[in-house]
């Protein structure tokens, strides 16, 4: 009988201890989200003295906005290229480093360096490297007898150039995730596979490594997709969405509407759409993981 009363007595203490965290969550997470949704139904402009409700007008305008259509399409193309390429290369780098233990620490640091570096600073470096006149990449193309390319001003290749930079920046992060997954695989499974005849690398990977890395792979794919949807720095620094909106992405459109044209209400509606993409990806991850737990 004393235990329920002790629990009731500890309830005020629990509320008191959790109150700061709940208050911070309301102020910095729930509050801004509520303000965002409210603003998406208004015509508010930055600095305007008045604000009025416009209902779904911002969302209706969005459906006919060519810039938004282009930015969403470019973002989806960027995600479709960066996610599988960076996940596959990250897995390959993790397998190579795990197989060669002599320089494991050096390779980890080398591959992870792009993740730790400031992306804006690295984007400036990439701008110099991709310069059509003095860039190192075009210098290499000339040395091979090929024509130099204007990577950042040719609308046919600019988006793929940004995809290449995104892959370079994501491989190290994915490598670390896969290496953590590799270290969690019991060595007994490889020994059992060897007894069953799977002694070569390909068979060991197909029968043991890949199935055991399935949860890590799912997590890596979702996290990489979310990071890819958030592409902004390289676009803002290198192309500004050009040429002719060939590299315009969703976050850059939101930034332009909010701080270029001061249409905060319309930008808030775009953010709601962006959060919808992120929510769908997160829901897929949670749904798949729950199904795997139930299957076990």
Secondary structure, DSSP 8 states (H G I E B T S, - for coil): -HHHHHHHHHHHHHHHHHHHHHHHHIIIIIHHHHHHHHHTTB---TT-S---B-TTHHHHHHHT-HHHHHHHHHHHHHHHHHHHHHHHHHHHHHHHHHH--TTHHHHHHHHHHHHHS-HHHHHHHHHHHT-TTT-HHHHHHHHTT-----TTT-TTTHHHHHHHHHHHHHHHHHHHHHHHHHHTS-HHHHHHHHHTT--SHHHHIIIIIHHHTHHHHHHHHHHHHHHHHT--HHIIIIITT-STTTT--HHHHHHIIIIIS--HHHHHHHHHHHHHHHHHHHHHHHHHHHHHHHH-
